Amino acid sequence: MTPTTDAARIIGQIERGEIRCGPDAAREIAARAEAAYGAAWPADHAWAEALTTLNTRKDGRS
């Protein structure tokens, strides 16, 4: 028996639906955390806006 690489093992888990990844899974996790523990950003969203500004490309796209 030949051991599998970590990458092959993880890709297999993703394909079988044992673990999820990607933007949709991240949004669902964030929504559950926010529902359980409250919003991560203050009501005025100043920090979120600052981070968005830092991550925006010069052509205006994220």
KOLDO-501430 format. One record per atom (N, C-alpha, C, O): residue in three letters; chain; y, x, z. Coordinates in steps of 0.05 Angstrom, whole numbers. Each point is the difference from the previous one (the first is absolute). Example, Ala and Ser with C-alpha at 12.3 -4.5 7.8 and 13.67 -1.06 7.14 Angstrom:
res,chain,c2,c1,c3
ALA,A,-114,264,156
ALA,A,24,-18,0
ALA,A,24,18,0
ALA,A,0,21,13
SER,A,21,-28,-27
SER,A,24,16,1
SER,A,22,-15,14
SER,A,22,10,4
//
This chain:
res,chain,c2,c1,c3
MET,A,-24,17,0
MET,A,24,-17,0
MET,A,25,18,0
MET,A,2,19,16
THR,A,16,-25,-34
THR,A,25,15,-2
THR,A,22,-15,14
THR,A,4,-24,-5
PRO,A,11,37,23
PRO,A,22,-14,13
PRO,A,22,-7,-20
PRO,A,5,15,-19
THR,A,8,-37,24
THR,A,23,-8,-18
THR,A,26,12,11
THR,A,2,6,23
THR,A,17,-4,-41
THR,A,26,10,8
THR,A,15,-22,15
THR,A,-7,-24,-3
ASP,A,27,31,18
ASP,A,16,-20,14
ASP,A,13,-19,-20
ASP,A,1,-24,4
ALA,A,9,35,-27
ALA,A,13,-16,-20
ALA,A,-20,-21,-11
ALA,A,8,-23,-3
ALA,A,-32,31,-4
ALA,A,-20,-18,-11
ALA,A,-7,-22,20
ALA,A,-3,-23,-7
ARG,A,1,31,33
ARG,A,-7,-20,20
ARG,A,22,-20,4
ARG,A,-5,-24,2
ILE,A,30,33,-2
ILE,A,23,-18,3
ILE,A,3,-19,-24
ILE,A,6,-23,3
ILE,A,-8,34,-27
ILE,A,2,-16,-24
ILE,A,-22,-22,0
ILE,A,5,-23,-7
GLY,A,-29,30,16
GLY,A,-22,-20,3
GLY,A,7,-21,19
GLY,A,-5,-24,-5
GLN,A,17,31,28
GLN,A,8,-20,20
GLN,A,22,-19,-12
GLN,A,-1,-24,6
ILE,A,19,35,-21
ILE,A,21,-17,-12
ILE,A,-13,-19,-20
ILE,A,7,-24,-1
GLU,A,-24,35,-16
GLU,A,-14,-17,-21
GLU,A,-16,-22,13
GLU,A,-2,-22,-11
ARG,A,-11,27,34
ARG,A,-16,-20,13
ARG,A,17,-20,17
ARG,A,-11,-19,10
GLY,A,37,24,-8
GLY,A,17,-17,16
GLY,A,-1,5,30
GLY,A,9,-16,15
GLU,A,-21,38,-7
GLU,A,-2,7,28
GLU,A,27,8,11
GLU,A,6,-5,24
ILE,A,11,18,-40
ILE,A,27,7,8
ILE,A,19,-8,-23
ILE,A,-9,-1,-23
ARG,A,34,-4,30
ARG,A,19,-8,-20
ARG,A,22,21,0
ARG,A,6,13,20
CYS,A,7,-11,-43
CYS,A,23,18,-3
CYS,A,19,-11,-20
CYS,A,-7,-19,-15
GLY,A,30,30,14
GLY,A,20,-9,-20
GLY,A,22,-16,12
GLY,A,0,-6,24
PRO,A,20,-1,-40
PRO,A,24,-14,10
PRO,A,-6,-27,12
PRO,A,12,-8,20
ASP,A,-30,-7,-32
ASP,A,-6,-27,11
ASP,A,-13,2,28
ASP,A,7,-16,17
ALA,A,-26,34,-14
ALA,A,-12,4,26
ALA,A,21,9,21
ALA,A,0,-9,23
ALA,A,18,27,-31
ALA,A,20,10,18
ALA,A,19,-23,8
ALA,A,8,-1,23
ARG,A,-1,-16,-42
ARG,A,18,-23,7
ARG,A,-14,-19,20
ARG,A,13,-10,19
GLU,A,-38,5,-23
GLU,A,-15,-18,18
GLU,A,-1,12,28
GLU,A,3,-14,20
ILE,A,-9,40,-18
ILE,A,-1,13,26
ILE,A,27,0,13
ILE,A,2,-6,24
ALA,A,19,11,-39
ALA,A,27,-1,12
ALA,A,8,-28,9
ALA,A,12,-3,21
ALA,A,-20,-17,-36
ALA,A,6,-28,8
ALA,A,-15,-7,26
ALA,A,12,-13,17
ARG,A,-37,21,-15
ARG,A,-15,-5,25
ARG,A,13,14,24
ARG,A,2,-11,21
ALA,A,6,36,-25
ALA,A,12,16,21
ALA,A,26,-13,9
ALA,A,6,-2,23
GLU,A,10,-6,-43
GLU,A,26,-12,7
GLU,A,-4,-27,14
GLU,A,15,-6,19
ALA,A,-35,-9,-27
ALA,A,-5,-26,14
ALA,A,-9,5,29
ALA,A,7,-15,18
ALA,A,-23,36,-14
ALA,A,-10,6,26
ALA,A,20,14,19
ALA,A,1,-6,23
TYR,A,15,24,-34
TYR,A,16,17,16
TYR,A,30,-2,-5
TYR,A,16,13,14
GLY,A,-8,-29,-33
GLY,A,29,-3,-6
GLY,A,8,18,-23
GLY,A,-15,17,-9
ALA,A,39,-21,0
ALA,A,11,15,-23
ALA,A,4,29,7
ALA,A,7,7,22
ALA,A,-13,10,-41
ALA,A,4,29,4
ALA,A,29,8,-1
ALA,A,8,20,11
TRP,A,8,-36,-26
TRP,A,28,7,-4
TRP,A,18,-19,15
TRP,A,-8,-23,4
PRO,A,31,32,5
PRO,A,19,-18,14
PRO,A,9,-22,-19
PRO,A,-3,2,-25
ALA,A,14,-23,36
ALA,A,8,-23,-16
ALA,A,19,6,-23
ALA,A,-1,-13,-20
ASP,A,18,34,24
ASP,A,19,6,-21
ASP,A,-12,17,-23
ASP,A,13,5,-20
HIS,A,-38,4,23
HIS,A,-15,15,-20
HIS,A,15,26,-9
HIS,A,-5,9,-23
ALA,A,22,2,39
ALA,A,15,24,-8
ALA,A,-19,23,-6
ALA,A,4,14,-20
TRP,A,-24,-10,36
TRP,A,-18,23,-5
TRP,A,-16,-4,-26
TRP,A,-3,18,-15
ALA,A,-6,-43,11
ALA,A,-16,-5,-24
ALA,A,18,4,-25
ALA,A,-10,11,-20
GLU,A,34,-19,21
GLU,A,18,4,-23
GLU,A,6,30,-4
GLU,A,1,9,-23
ALA,A,2,6,44
ALA,A,5,28,-2
ALA,A,-24,14,-13
ALA,A,3,17,-18
LEU,A,-27,-24,26
LEU,A,-24,12,-12
LEU,A,-3,-8,-29
LEU,A,-8,16,-16
THR,A,14,-41,10
THR,A,-1,-9,-28
THR,A,19,17,-17
THR,A,-7,7,-23
THR,A,31,-3,33
THR,A,19,16,-14
THR,A,-10,29,-5
THR,A,4,11,-22
LEU,A,-16,0,42
LEU,A,-11,27,-3
LEU,A,-23,2,-20
LEU,A,-3,20,-14
ASN,A,-12,-42,12
ASN,A,-23,0,-18
ASN,A,6,-11,-27
ASN,A,-19,-1,-17
THR,A,43,-6,11
THR,A,7,-11,-26
THR,A,7,23,-19
THR,A,15,18,7
ARG,A,-26,-20,-31
ARG,A,6,21,-20
ARG,A,28,-4,-11
ARG,A,12,-20,4
LYS,A,-2,41,-16
LYS,A,27,-1,-11
LYS,A,4,-22,-21
LYS,A,22,-9,-4
ASP,A,-44,1,-9
ASP,A,3,-22,-20
ASP,A,-1,-27,12
ASP,A,0,-20,-14
GLY,A,-1,18,42
GLY,A,1,-25,13
GLY,A,-27,-13,6
GLY,A,-2,-20,13
ARG,A,-19,33,-23
ARG,A,-27,-11,5
ARG,A,-12,14,25
ARG,A,7,22,6
SER,A,-25,-36,7
SER,A,-14,12,23
SER,A,-22,19,-8
SER,A,-13,11,16
//
